[in-house]
């Protein structure tokens, strides 16, 4: 088989260059060990006045950074707990049924629901997504606190809550394993 020359602008050339640079960094001791999976890029979002950064750790953990106007905090949770939290929070973000199909209830009745994601251990932080249904309206609140119990609050819209849930699920899901299929020439 004869080697093919790769043009500088082709995707294969960029892939080869990236592998060469990664190999050089590993040999110099500046990169991840050979055979280690590449880390995913962190997921960054802005919800009102609160910035959220989700970063997957190689040991099966998920780092959550939350920054408000006055405070910044970080949480480290298990990725499996974050996936369960996302599954439960997805149930909270179901749209209100149409007025004709909604169960008849008094306008002054208030229903509350919340989903809590806590760091493992005692005296640690948590991430809470709350929903309040009142008089035919639905409101969401994101609350995060740490061991000092000084929290960050942010009211959210339905689409923002759904976006947060999707992003937590995506960040907590491990990347797919590469397949070793041969390509046809």
C-alpha positions in Angstrom: 0.0 0.0 0.0 1.4 3.4 -1.0 1.2 6.2 1.5 -1.1 9.1 0.5 -0.1 12.7 0.8 -2.6 14.7 2.7 -3.4 18.2 1.8 -3.1 20.8 4.6 -6.8 21.7 4.6 -8.3 18.1 4.7 -9.9 16.7 7.8 -7.4 13.8 7.8 -4.5 16.2 7.9 -6.0 18.0 10.9 -6.6 14.7 12.7 -3.1 13.5 12.0 -1.6 16.9 13.3 -3.7 16.6 16.4 -2.5 13.1 17.1 1.1 14.2 16.6 0.7 17.2 18.9 -1.0 15.0 21.6 1.8 12.4 21.3 4.5 15.0 21.6 2.8 16.5 24.7 2.5 13.0 26.3 6.2 12.3 25.7 7.1 15.6 27.3 4.8 14.8 30.2 2.4 17.7 29.6 -0.6 15.7 28.3 -2.8 12.8 29.4 -1.3 9.3 29.5 -1.4 7.3 26.3 -4.7 5.4 25.9 -6.6 7.8 28.1 -9.8 9.1 26.7 -9.9 12.7 25.7 -12.0 14.8 28.1 -15.1 16.5 26.8 -15.2 20.2 26.6 -17.0 21.8 29.5 -20.6 22.9 28.9 -21.2 26.6 29.7 -24.6 28.3 30.0 -26.0 31.5 31.2 -29.5 31.6 32.8 -30.4 35.1 33.7 -27.8 36.4 36.1 -26.3 32.9 36.8 -23.6 31.2 34.8 -23.4 27.4 35.0 -20.4 25.3 33.9 -20.6 21.5 33.8 -17.3 19.5 33.5 -17.0 15.7 33.4 -14.2 14.3 35.5 -12.5 11.0 34.4 -13.3 9.3 37.7 -17.0 9.2 37.1 -17.7 12.5 38.7 -19.4 15.7 37.4 -18.1 19.1 38.4 -20.8 21.8 38.6 -19.7 25.5 38.8 -22.3 28.1 39.5 -21.6 31.8 39.6 -24.0 34.5 40.6 -23.7 38.2 41.1 -22.2 38.0 44.6 -21.0 34.4 44.9 -19.4 31.5 43.0 -19.5 27.9 44.2 -18.5 24.5 42.9 -20.1 21.1 43.5 -18.7 17.7 42.7 -21.4 15.0 42.3 -21.4 11.4 41.0 -22.3 11.3 37.3 -24.9 8.5 38.0 -26.6 10.8 40.6 -26.7 13.6 38.1 -28.3 11.4 35.5 -31.0 10.3 38.0 -31.5 14.0 38.9 -31.9 14.9 35.2 -34.5 12.1 34.8 -36.5 13.3 37.7 -36.2 17.0 36.7 -37.4 16.1 33.2 -40.7 15.1 34.8 -40.9 18.5 36.5 -40.6 20.3 33.2 -43.6 18.7 31.5 -45.8 21.5 30.1 -49.1 22.3 31.8 -52.1 20.4 30.3 -54.6 22.4 28.4 -57.3 24.1 30.5 -60.0 21.7 29.3 -58.1 18.6 30.4 -56.7 20.1 33.6 -58.1 18.7 36.8 -60.4 21.2 38.3 -58.8 22.8 41.3 -59.3 26.1 43.2 -57.4 29.1 41.9 -55.8 29.6 45.3 -54.3 26.1 45.5 -50.5 26.0 45.2 -48.6 22.8 44.3 -44.8 22.6 44.8 -42.3 20.0 43.5 -38.5 20.0 43.7 -35.6 17.8 42.7 -32.4 17.8 44.8 -28.9 16.8 43.6 -26.5 16.6 46.6 -22.8 16.1 46.9 -21.9 12.9 48.6 -20.8 13.3 52.3 -22.0 15.3 55.2 -22.3 19.1 55.2 -21.9 19.5 51.5 -23.6 21.4 48.8 -26.7 20.8 46.6 -28.4 21.8 43.4 -32.2 22.2 43.6 -34.7 22.7 40.8 -38.1 23.7 42.1 -41.5 24.1 40.4 -44.4 26.0 41.8 -47.9 25.7 40.1 -50.3 28.4 41.2 -53.5 29.7 39.5 -52.7 28.1 36.2 -49.1 29.5 36.1 -45.9 27.6 36.4 -42.7 29.0 37.8 -39.2 27.4 38.2 -36.4 28.3 40.6 -32.8 27.1 40.5 -31.1 27.1 43.9 -27.5 26.0 44.7 -25.7 26.1 48.0 -22.5 24.8 49.5 -21.4 23.8 53.0 -21.6 27.4 54.2 -25.3 27.5 53.2 -25.0 30.7 51.3 -27.0 30.0 48.2 -27.5 31.3 44.7 -31.1 31.7 43.5 -32.3 32.2 40.0 -35.9 32.2 38.7 -36.1 30.3 35.4 -38.5 30.0 32.5 -39.7 26.6 31.3 -37.3 26.5 28.3 -34.4 27.4 30.5 -35.2 24.6 33.0 -35.4 22.2 30.1 -32.1 23.4 28.7 -30.4 22.9 32.1 -31.8 19.4 32.5 -30.6 18.4 29.0 -27.2 19.8 29.7 -26.8 18.1 33.0 -27.8 14.8 31.4 -25.4 15.3 28.5 -22.5 16.2 30.8 -23.2 13.2 33.1 -23.4 10.7 30.3 -20.0 9.1 29.5 -18.8 9.6 26.0 -19.4 6.7 23.6 -16.6 4.2 23.3 -14.8 4.2 20.0 -15.6 1.2 17.8 -12.9 -0.7 16.0 -14.7 -1.2 12.7 -12.6 -1.3 9.6 -13.3 1.2 6.9 -13.7 0.0 3.4 -11.1 1.5 1.0 
